[in-house]
Amino acid sequence: MKLLIEEYQYEVSAVADVLHGIDSLSDAKGKVSLHYVGYFYNKKLSDCVFILPRVLLKDRKTELGTEELVFGKYKPEAIIDLSADVVSPESEKLSPEERDFIYKFAVWIYRAIVVYKNDKKDTTNIIYEQHIAQVGRGQRRIGNTYLDILLSLLWWARDNKNFVLFTLRNIHAGFNKINWNRTIATQMPTVKGNRPVYLNLVNKKRQVNFDEELLTIFYSILNYISETYGFHAEVDLNFQLIRGKQFENYLRGYGLMRLMQIKYKYFSDKALQLWTLCHSFFSEAKEVTGNTDNKDYLLAKNFNLVFEAIIDELIGDKEMPDGIEREQEDGKIIDHLFTGPSLISPDAEQVYYIGDSKYYKIGYAVGKESVAKQYTYARNIIQANLDIFYEKHRTPEIRLRDDLTEGYNVIPNFFISAMIDDKRLDYSDDGISRTDRAKDRYRKYQFPNRLFDRDTLLISHYDVNFLFVLSLYARDNASQKAQWKEKVRLKFAKEIRQWLRKDYEFYAMRAKTGVDGQQRILSNFKKVVGKVFTPYEDRTLYSLALERKGFEEENGALVAELTQWFDVELCDLEQDPKEVLRLP
């Protein structure tokens, strides 16, 4: 297998043969880069070529400048040929774990592109696909590319171990048992102690078994896949495998001929399925080695759109309350939009969560333009919510604005970046955490110390394990996706609440007996605007948010004044305000 990295600048001389069969143009400096992610079959090299996403790259500063390295230590040129024992500039070999990771990572990338293609129905026009021939006959997971067939063979071996063991047990049942009829008929016994003794026993003869031949061919194919492309295949049943030049004859046509000769020896569904897989492999192998006009590839241009689709499938909502659209009136399109509980209290009303995917190299910082666009997304959602009230004359399902206090609910905004821990390379780590980049939070406001203000907008930045979300999306299991979606949404809310707790103090308020709370809010409007909001179903309860640093004297005076007319108590974001205020 050959390996290239998306958008990495290669010297033309280093990749000329590897790029055979795919269009590429070099720049004025003699460099060439590919803006694709995926797979194609290189006829010239008779090998699969994978173009993997740039998230594998990590910048490292040197005396000569900044260089991009895979896993933070290998130059991409040094690992183009994974079948060779390549040594990096630091004289470090690609470890067996890293080599195995790349083989599996390539398959997950391929599967993710297939799922994306099937989901989007190619409406995005970023998928480039061509097949050698149509194969399959409706069998599970049999596709129409050479790699599809390789993966199908591996999956069949993994899922049908019991069938293979049962077949082998039947094949070998009765071997080495004595055939007494033939022994007695063909030999004279020696009598010893009044008992006949036969010195040359005749055993049951072993006959040609076509089940065993099919399994031998199948495991020989798995052995070839393992040795040629590095995919892990267990071949541990002591078959006399077909190897070397003999297997090359099978690839050149003998395999197809032999399979056709034994085709009508099979009747069970499993055996027929296995025969079809083996036949598909040899027919495709013969095509790719014998026809110079055929090409086999599945490539995604602008893989950032695939990553965006992955994240949106795993955290976003398909439809929004009130008919709010991701595509906004100014032409901007929000990557991710969903509704979740308000940050103020678990039982408070729902609010919009607005997200943006960032498909960068490891550790790459978010640009100013991205931050500005994210603020614009939030403003547009607020305005769309107000339009429902003013233009359509109905109360929106999601209430962002409170008419009495003229406060606005806190709208969670976030970036999600792809991250790979090059020390662990772990697919099972399903966590999402605040980014370790230099800046992980952004805040914009018109007036300080006004959290519940329309112009106070907060953005958090998170990293997600790219390996986990890639494999989860590629498996396309609805139940697993739903479980992770619920988990990660709770995680978002928890992380953003921690930020708010750090920067603000929150109080629960309710007018004292005999006091008109609304009138007192209006009479002190300039002092409380942007600081109070009613996020609860009970509109007599208020939330008061005051910034911790820089406003201690002002905030102390405000709380003292409000306590004349309201019961005011510190209330954590996840506390019930009725319990804090000791209300029935």
N, C-alpha and C positions, 0 to 999 in steps of 0.2 A: 504494500500500500504506500502511496505517495501522499505527502502532507504539505499543504500550503495554508497560509494565514491571510484572512481577508484584510485588504487595504495595506498590507505590509509592502514596502518598497524593495523588490528583489532586483538584483542584477540580471539583465536579460540572459546573459550567458549561463547563469546558474539554473534557470528554469525553462530554457527553450524547449527541451524534449518533453518536460513534464506538462507544458501548456499545449502540446500538440492536440488538436481537436477542439480547442476552445478559442474564441476570439479574444485577443488582447493587444493593446497598443502600448508602446514604450514612450516615455517622455523625452524631452531634449537631453536629459542627463543619462539616458540609457537605462532608466529604471522602469520596472513594470509592476503594476499592482492590480489585484482583482477585486472588483466590487460585488462579488458573489459569495454566497455560502451554500455548500451542498456537495454534490458528488457528480463525477463523470468518469466514464470508462475511456482510458487512453489506449487507443488501438496500437499506437507505435510501441508502447512499452508493455502492452498486454497486462495492464494493471489498473486498479481503481485509484482515482485521485480525489482526495477530500480537501475541500476548502473550509477551514474551520473559522468561527467568528473571532473577531479581534479582542474579545474579552479575555482571551488567553494571554494577551500581551501585557507586559508591565514595564514601565519606564525605569531605567537605571542611569544615574548620572555618572559620567566618567570624565577624565581630563579632556577628552576630545569633544565632549558634549553629552547629549542624552541619547541612549540607544534603547531600542525596544526588544525585550527578551521574552521568550515563552517560559512560564513558570518563574520568571524573574532571573533566569540564569542561562538559557539556551538561545543562541541566535537562530531565528527561523531557518536560515540556510543550512544549519547543521543537522536539522532533523527532517529534511525533505524526504529522504529515503528511510522509512522505518524498518525496512527489511535488512538494512546494512548496519554494521556495528559502528555507528558514527560517533565521533568524539567531538565534544564542544570545544570552543576556544579556551575554556578553563580546564581542559583535559578531564572533564567529568562525563562519563557515559550516561546516556539516558537510562535511568533505572528501570528494572522490570515493572515496578509499580507504575511509573510514569508512562511507559510504553503501553501497558495494559489499559491505563486510563484513556489514552488517546484513541485506541481502537474502539473502546466502548463509547467514548464521547462522540466519535464520528457517527456511530449508529444512532445515538439519541438525537443528534442534529438532523440526521436524515429523517427519522421518524417524526420529529417536530414539523419539518417542512411538509411531510405528507399530510399530517393532521391539519395544518394550516391550509393547505391546498384544498382538502376536502371540505373544510369549514367555510372558506371564503368563496368557493366555486370559481376561483381565478378572477374574481371581480377586481382585484387590486392590480392585476397585470404585472406582477413582479416574479411570478413563477415561470421558469423556463424548463420544459420537459420534453423528452423524446425517448421513445422506447424502441427496443430492437424488434420485439414481436409481442403479440398479445398471448398471454399464458394464463393458466389458472383453473378453468372449469369450475369456478365458484368455491374452491377450497378456502378454508379459513386462512387469512393472512398471506395468501399468495398474491403477489402484485404483478407488475408487468415491467419491472426493471431487473437487471442482473443482480443488484444488491438485494432487492425484495426476495429473490429466490434463495440467496445465501442466508438471509435472516430467517426465512420460513423453514429451511432445513434445520437450523440451529434451534428454533422454537419447537419443531416437531420432536427432536431428540430430547429436549428438556421435558416436554409434556407427556411423553409416551414411554417412559422407562418401564412401567409395569407391563405394557403390551409386549415390549421387546423381551423381557425376562420370561413372560408366559410362553412366547413363541419358541424361545430357546429351550425351555424345559420340555416342551412337546417334541421338538426336533430330536433331542438327545435321549428321550425316554426309550428304554429297551435296548440301548446299545450295550454291547459286551455281555448280554445274556446268552446262555448256552442254548443252541438249537439242538435239542435232544433227538428229534426225528432224523435230522441229517447225520448226527454223530453216530447213532445206532445203525443207520442204513449203510454207512460208508466205512465203518471200522469194526475190527474184531477186538473185543475186550480182553484184558488180562484178568484171570480169576485169582483173587487173593482172599483167603479166609472165607470162601463160599460167596464172595461178592465180586461182581464185575467192575473192573477199573478201566476207564477209557483214558489213554495217555494223550491223545490229540483231540481236544474238544473243538467243536465247530461253533463259532459264535454267529450271532445274527449279523448279516452284512449290512454295511451302511450304504444307503442309496442316495442318489442325487436329490437334494432337498432345495426346492426353489425359494422357500421362505428364507433359508439361510443364505442363498445366493443374493437375494434382494437386500438383506441386511448387510452382507459383506460389501456390496456396491455402495449402500448408503453410508456406512461408516468409513469407507475409503474416500467418499466425497467430503465427509466432515474432516477427515485427516488432511485432505488437500486444502480445504478452507482454512483450517487452523495454521498450517505451515505457510500458506501463500499470503493470507490477509491478516493473520494474527488473531482472529476471533477465537474465543475460548470454546473448545468443543471436547466433551468427555468421550474418549474412545478407549474403554477399559474392559471390554468383554472378550478379549483374546481372539479376535477375528484375524484371519490371514488376510491382511489388508492388501489392496492393489496399490502399488506405489511406482514411483519413478517412470521409466519409459513405458511400462505396461499401462499405467494410468494415462499417460499422454496419448496412447492409442485409443483409450476410451474417450478422451476429449475430442479426438479427431474424427470420431464417428462410430467406433466400435461399441461404445457405451449405449448409444441409441439403438444400434442393431441388436445387441444382446437383450436390452429391455423389451424390444418389440417381440423377440423370440419367446420370452417368458411371460408376456403380458397376460395371457388368458389362464395362467396358473393361480390367479389370486381372486378371492371372492369376498373376503371380509372388507369392511369399510376402511379400517386402518391400513390394511395392506394396499388397497387401491389408492388411498391417499398418499402413502409413501412412494408407490410406483410413479404416481403423477409428479410428485416433487422431484424425484430422481430424473425422470424424463425431461422435465422442464429445465433442470440444471444442465443436462448434456446438450439439449437443443439450443439453449442460450449460449453455452460455452462454445459450441460449434459456430454459431452466428458471429460472435465477437472476435473469434480467431480466424474466421474464414472469409468475412465480407468487409472490405475496406470502406464501403459506403455507409454502413450502419453506425449509428452513434447512440449511446445510452447515457442519459444525464438527467438529473433533477437538481436545479439550481434556483436559489432565491436571491434576487437583486434587492438591495436596500433591506438587509436583514433586520434593521431597526424596527421595521414594520412588523416583522414576525415576532420580535421580542415584545413589542407593544401589544400584539394580539395575545401572546402568552399571558402577560400580566393582566390584561383586561378580562380574559377568560377566567382567570383564577381569583380576581378580586372584584371585578366590576359587575354592574347590573345591566341587563339587556334593555329594560324599559324604566323610565323615570316617572315619579308622581307628577301630576299636572301637565304631562306631556313635554317636560323640559328636554331639550335635545342637546346631544354632545356637540353637534355642529351649530355654531353660533352665528348670529346675524352679521358679524363683521368678518365672517369667513374662517375664523379660527375653529379648530376641532379639538375638544378636550380628549386626552388619551383615556382617562378613567374617571368614571362618575358613578357614585352609588350613594345610597342613603343609609344612615346608621344613627345610633343614639346620640343625643346631644352630649357634649363633654361636661356640662355643668352637673348633671345628675343622671344616674342610670335609668330612672323612671321619667326623665324629662322627654320632651318632644324630639322627633327625628330632625336630622340636619343633613345637608349635602356634604359629601367628602369628595374632594377634587384632586386627582392625581395626574402625574406626568412621568412617563417612562424615560429613563436615560440610559442609552446603550453606548457606553464608553469603554475605553480601556480601563484596566484596574487602577483605581486611585485618581482618575481624571476628574477635575473640578467642574462644577456647574457654571456656565457662563452667565453674564449679566442679562443677556437677551432672554435666556430661559426663565430667569427669575422674574423679569418684567412681564413676560407672557403669562406666567402663572398668576400674577396679581390681576392681570386683565381677565383671565378666566373667571376668577372669583367675582370680580365686579359685574361681569356679564351675567353670571348666575343670579346675583342679587337683583339686578335690574329685571331679568326675566321673571323672577318671583314677584316683584312689585307690579309688573305689567299685568299679571293675572288678576291682581286685586283692583288696579285702577282701570285697565282697559277692558277686561272681561267681566268685571263686576262680580267676582266670586271669591270666596276665601280659599287661598291655596292650601293644599294638603300639607305642605311643608311651610311652616311659619318662620321666616327669617327675621321679620321686623315686628316690634311691639309698638302699637300706636300710642299707648299711654306714656311710656318712658322714652319713646323714639330710639330705643336701643336695638341693636342687631345681634343675633346669635353668633357665636364663634364658629366660623366655617373652617374646618380642617383642610389645609392644603399640604400636599406632600410631593416630593420627588422619590422615585424608586430607581435605583441604579443596580445593574448587574454586577455581582461580585463573585470572585472565585478565590478561595483560600488555597494558595499554591502549596501550603504546608500540609494540608489534609486531603484535599481533592475528594470531599465526602458528599455523596449524593443524598444521604439520609438526613443531613442537617436541614431541618425545615424552618429554621428561625429567620426572622427579619429584624434587623436592629438599626439603631441610629448610625449613620455613616461615620467612619473614622477619618473622613476628609477634614481639611483645615476648618471649613465652615459647614455646620450641619443644620443651622437654623437661620431664618430670615424673617424680619419684621418690618412692616411699613405702616406709617400712621400719619394722620394730619395733626391730631392733637395727642400729646402724651397723656398717660394715665387714663386712657379711655379704651378699655378692652372691648366694650359692647358698642363700638362705633363702626359705622359703615366703612370708613377708610382705614381701620386697623386690621391689617391682614397678616396672617402668620403662615409660614411655610416651613415644614420639617423635611429633612432629607434622610432617607433610609437606604440601606443596602440589603439586597436579597440574594440568597445563595443561588446563583444562576444554574448550577448543576441540579438542584432540587426542583426548581420550577420547570426547567427544561424536561426532566424525566417525568414529572407529574403531568405536564401538558401532553407529552408524547404518548404516555400510557392511555390517555383519553378515557379515564375512569370517572364517571360522573359522581359517584359517591365519594371517592377520595378528593376530588376537586372541591366538592361542597364542604367537606370537613375542614380542609385547609382554608377555604374562603372565610368560614366563620371564625376560625382561630386567628387569622391574620387581621381581620377587621377589629377584633377585640384588642389585638396587639397595637394597632394604630392608635385606637382611642386611649389605651393605657399610656403609651409613650408620649402622646401630645399632652395628656393630663399632667404628666410629670413635669413637662416644660412649664405649663401654666402654674402649677404649684410653686415652682422655683421662682417665678417672676411676679406672681400676684398672690394677694390674700383674698380669700372668698368668705363672704358672710351671707347668712340667711336673714331676711327681714320680713316682718309682718306688723301691720299697724296695731297699735295698742287698742284695747277696748274703748269704744267711744270716739276714736280718731278716724277721720276720713283719710285713708292712705293715699288715694288718688289726688286729693286736693293738696296734700302736703308734698307729694312728688312734683306737682305742677308749680307750687309756690316756690320751690327750691330747684327749679328745673335746671338753671345754669350750673348749679353746683353738682348735680347728679347725672346730667346727660352723658351718655356713653359709659357710665359707671354702674348703672342699674339696668336690669332686664328681668322679664318674667318668663323663664323657660318652662315653668311647670304648668300642668293642667289647671291647678288652683291659681287663678290670677291674683289672689290676695297675697301670694307669696312672691317675694322678690329675691333676686341674687345681686349682691353688691361685690364688685371686683375692684381692688385697689392695688396699684403697682407698689412693689415692696421698696425699691431703692430710689432715693432722690425725692420722695414725696411724703416722708414720715410726718412732718408737722401738719401739712395740708390734710392728709388722710386722718390723722388723729382728731383734728378739729371737726372734720365732716362726720366721723362716727359719733363723736360726742353730741353734735347737733341732732343727728338722726335719732339717737336713743331717747330724745325727748318725746318723740311721737311713735317710734317703732321699737319693737323688740329686735335687737340686733345681736346675733351670735356668730362666731366663727363657724364656718360650715365647710368641711372638706368636699371636694368635687364629687366624691362617691357616697356622701352621706345623705340621708333622708332629712330634708329641712324641717319636716314636722317633728322628727325625733329631737333634733337640735333645739328647736324652739319649744319643745315639750308641749306640743299641741295634741289634742285627742284625735 
